[in-house]
Amino acid sequence: MSQRRQSFAERLATAERWALHLELRDSYGVENEADAFAAFRRGEWTEALELEDRQEWVELIGAANSRGVEVRRARIVSMPVTEYIRYEHAGTQLNVDAGEQVRWLERRQASDLRLPGNDFWLFDETLIQFNVFDGPGNWAHTDFSEDANVIAFCLAAFEEVWARAVPHAEFKI
């Protein structure tokens, strides 16, 4: 089956070395996070409740790590951060505990970097999945590329961000 036709979980399950995720937005309107974000805004959010919502993700990352697949996520954020980024930051320790490596980069430190126009996941050096969002941050669609030049560009961009970014445990908002 073509990687493009696989679910995200299947793409991650077929990764052999690494999966890299670059996030570029200060706010997302992702439907499956709406309730948790609303609870966060009301002051009712807890890490335990978040873990219940993200148990499938935790298991997915754990399975990838157990196969030796490195999962890294880099986030470029504006300072001061948005309320959404506060929510994301509060729940990121769950990602780290699951086995993801997560780093944060202040947007002003990325001004001289060549970056793609959309968030992406890069699986090994075989497939890039662009997550395209509309203005308010709602998922619009997913684009894929297996073009070696696009992959090389995005890999270089990710590694440049990663080199400048701060590990989650050290990033203060």
C-alpha positions as CSV (number, residue, x, y, z in Angstrom):
1,M,0.0,0.0,0.0
2,S,1.3,3.5,-0.9
3,Q,2.3,5.5,2.2
4,R,0.0,8.2,1.0
5,R,-3.0,5.9,1.4
6,Q,-2.0,4.8,4.9
7,S,-3.4,6.3,8.0
8,F,-1.0,8.4,10.1
9,A,-0.6,5.5,12.5
10,E,0.3,3.2,9.7
11,R,2.9,5.7,8.3
12,L,4.5,6.0,11.7
13,A,4.4,2.2,12.1
14,T,6.3,1.8,8.8
15,A,9.0,4.4,9.8
16,E,12.3,2.7,10.3
17,R,14.6,5.4,11.7
18,W,12.8,8.6,12.5
19,A,9.7,10.7,12.3
20,L,10.1,14.5,12.5
21,H,7.3,17.0,13.1
22,L,7.6,20.8,12.6
23,E,4.9,23.0,14.0
24,L,4.7,26.6,12.9
25,R,1.4,28.0,14.1
26,D,0.6,29.9,17.4
27,S,-2.9,28.5,17.5
28,Y,-4.8,25.5,16.2
29,G,-8.5,24.8,16.0
30,V,-8.1,21.0,15.9
31,E,-11.5,19.5,16.5
32,N,-10.3,16.6,18.7
33,E,-8.6,19.1,21.1
34,A,-11.6,21.4,21.4
35,D,-13.0,19.9,24.7
36,A,-9.6,19.7,26.4
37,F,-8.7,23.2,25.3
38,A,-12.0,24.5,26.6
39,A,-11.4,22.8,29.9
40,F,-7.9,24.4,30.0
41,R,-9.4,27.8,29.5
42,R,-11.9,27.2,32.3
43,G,-9.1,26.1,34.6
44,E,-10.5,22.5,34.7
45,W,-7.7,20.8,32.7
46,T,-5.5,18.2,34.3
47,E,-2.7,16.2,32.9
48,A,-4.5,13.0,33.9
49,L,-7.6,14.0,31.9
50,E,-5.3,14.9,28.9
51,L,-3.6,11.5,29.2
52,E,-7.0,9.8,28.9
53,D,-7.7,11.8,25.7
54,R,-4.2,11.0,24.3
55,Q,-3.7,7.4,25.3
56,E,-3.8,6.2,21.7
57,W,-1.0,8.7,20.9
58,V,1.1,7.7,23.8
59,E,0.8,4.0,22.7
60,L,1.7,5.0,19.1
61,I,4.9,6.8,20.2
62,G,5.8,4.0,22.6
63,A,5.5,1.4,19.9
64,A,7.6,3.5,17.5
65,N,10.3,4.0,20.2
66,S,10.3,0.3,21.0
67,R,11.2,-0.4,17.3
68,G,14.0,2.1,17.6
69,V,12.3,4.9,15.7
70,E,13.2,8.4,17.0
71,V,10.3,10.8,17.1
72,R,11.2,14.5,17.3
73,R,8.9,17.5,17.4
74,A,10.0,21.2,17.0
75,R,7.6,24.1,17.6
76,I,8.2,27.7,16.6
77,V,6.2,30.0,18.7
78,S,5.7,33.8,19.2
79,M,6.4,35.4,22.5
80,P,4.5,36.1,24.6
81,V,2.7,32.8,23.7
82,T,-1.0,32.5,22.9
83,E,-3.4,30.8,25.2
84,Y,-3.3,27.8,22.9
85,I,0.4,27.5,23.2
86,R,0.1,27.6,27.0
87,Y,-2.3,24.7,26.7
88,E,0.0,22.8,24.4
89,H,3.0,23.5,26.7
90,A,1.1,22.2,29.7
91,G,0.4,18.9,28.0
92,T,3.8,18.4,26.3
93,Q,5.3,16.5,29.2
94,L,2.9,13.7,28.1
95,N,4.6,13.7,24.7
96,V,8.0,13.6,26.3
97,D,7.0,10.8,28.7
98,A,5.7,8.8,25.7
99,G,9.1,9.0,24.1
100,E,9.0,12.1,21.9
101,Q,11.8,14.6,22.0
102,V,10.2,18.1,21.9
103,R,11.9,21.4,21.5
104,W,10.7,25.0,21.3
105,L,12.0,27.9,19.4
106,E,11.0,31.5,19.8
107,R,9.8,32.9,16.4
108,R,12.2,35.8,16.5
109,Q,15.1,33.4,16.6
110,A,13.9,31.8,13.3
111,S,13.8,35.0,11.2
112,D,16.8,34.0,9.1
113,L,15.8,30.4,8.6
114,R,14.3,29.0,5.3
115,L,11.1,27.4,6.4
116,P,8.3,25.6,4.6
117,G,4.9,27.3,4.4
118,N,3.1,24.5,6.4
119,D,3.5,22.2,9.3
120,F,4.8,18.8,8.3
121,W,5.7,15.3,9.4
122,L,8.7,13.7,7.7
123,F,9.0,9.9,7.8
124,D,12.6,8.8,7.3
125,E,13.6,10.3,4.0
126,T,10.8,8.8,2.0
127,L,7.6,10.8,2.5
128,I,6.6,14.2,3.8
129,Q,3.1,14.9,5.0
130,F,2.1,18.6,5.0
131,N,-0.7,19.5,7.4
132,V,-2.5,22.5,5.9
133,F,-4.6,24.7,8.2
134,D,-6.9,27.6,7.4
135,G,-6.6,31.0,9.0
136,P,-8.3,30.2,12.3
137,G,-6.2,27.0,12.6
138,N,-8.7,24.4,11.5
139,W,-7.3,21.5,9.6
140,A,-8.0,22.1,5.9
141,H,-6.3,19.1,4.1
142,T,-3.1,17.0,3.9
143,D,-0.6,17.2,1.1
144,F,2.1,14.6,0.5
145,S,5.4,14.7,-1.4
146,E,8.0,12.1,-2.1
147,D,10.1,14.7,-4.1
148,A,13.7,14.3,-3.0
149,N,14.3,18.1,-3.2
150,V,11.2,18.9,-1.1
151,I,12.2,16.3,1.5
152,A,15.8,17.6,1.6
153,F,14.6,21.2,2.0
154,C,12.2,20.3,4.9
155,L,14.8,18.0,6.6
156,A,17.3,20.9,6.5
157,A,14.8,23.3,7.8
158,F,13.8,21.0,10.7
159,E,17.4,20.3,11.6
160,E,18.2,24.1,11.7
161,V,15.2,24.7,13.9
162,W,16.2,21.7,16.1
163,A,19.7,23.0,16.6
164,R,18.5,26.4,17.8
165,A,15.5,25.2,19.8
166,V,15.3,24.6,23.6
167,P,14.4,21.2,25.0
168,H,10.9,21.2,26.6
169,A,12.2,20.9,30.1
170,E,14.1,24.1,29.7
171,F,11.5,26.2,27.8
172,K,9.7,28.6,30.0
173,I,6.7,30.6,28.9
